[in-house]
Amino acid sequence: MSMHKRRMGKFGLEVPALCLGTMTFGLQVNEADSRVILDKAYDNKLVFLDTSDAYPLGGTIDTMGDTEVIIGRWMKDKGNRQDIILATKCFAPNRRGLNNWGLSRQHIMESVEKSLQRLGTDYIDLYQSHGFDPHTPQEETLRAFEDLVTSGKVRYVGCSNFRAWQLGEALRIADHLGATGYVSVQPRYNILYRDIEVDLLPLCADQGIGVISYNPLAGGFLSGKYKPGQEPEDGTRFTLGTAADRYQARYWQDAQFQAVEQLKSVIEGKGLNLVSVAVAWVLKQQAITSAIIGASNPEQLDANLAAFEVSFDEELEAACEAAWWSLPRRPVEGGYQ
């Protein structure tokens, strides 16, 4: 099959419209199974990989970086680094002691060297700030990133979990510095979480910033496999270490269960797959460049890849809208959402 490709906003970088998220590799998914998933993704031209020095999700400071190691070993064994668009991130504390987190020049320069070593590569295609650092001037962060681009260790830089005002300020500062600055932003976005439509997506559309959205399946909640009153399954993001409380707070609510049940009945009545529709819905929204999909086994990739075959009629469109508007309004969260 051929993979749909898109430009990263107004910039020259081409990426597949689907990106393989790897935050489960090394904890929820062991290395052997991670390699099988990576192989299948690669065979289907899904060569855009997103990781972080903070992964695997739900781990401890001692497991951080293990996901990058798995990807690095896989690329070395396959000899396919030149075919991969590799995105990773820095921000989280991945060691103990001073200067162990954030977006200071000190932490960025230390983090990129460690990521390059773990990944077994001499460059990163897209290096992203994993969150907003209120304690470091954005000038300092953006100068450090620009130095990495100039040195050739990084090709492009992006950000993740920035609010619209934070990204807007970063764009202004980069322009003042004469730097390229962020070419992309990575926000949470799905049928059940659409807060970014108010300001972030319009900003990106206006300024030509790529949007790599994560959680298109709401951490698996939009697979439709969970039932109201059910306890979260072991080994999922809803029970996994430090991620469990966050994911339950996001989605494990009666209103979300009801919204998914109603949406699922419409979708299945049309002979469609809920996973495919959820991913397809994200991909057709304003300013979206690529959607990050995850898998705990290779078979789960099939429904994600089938998103390109979904077409929306009025009834399906209305059902997706109703899922969001049926939910109670919550305060808009700042920072990591």
Protein Blocks (a to p, Z undefined) as FASTA:
>chain_A
ZZddddehjbfbdcdfbdcdfklgoplpcfklmmmmmmmmmmnopabccddfkbcehiaf
klgojlmmmmmmmmmmnopmmmpccddddhiacbecehigcjdfklmmmmmmmmmmmnop
abdfbacdfbdcfkbcfklmmmmmmmmmmnopafbdcdehiafklmmmmmmmmmmnopnb
jabdcddddfklcklmmmmmmmmmmnopacddehklgnolmnopacehiacdehiaklgo
jlmmmmmmmmmcfklmmmmmmmmmmmmmnopafklmmmmmmmmpghiabdcdddfbfklm
mmmmmmmmpccdfklmmmmmmmmmmpccddddehjZZ
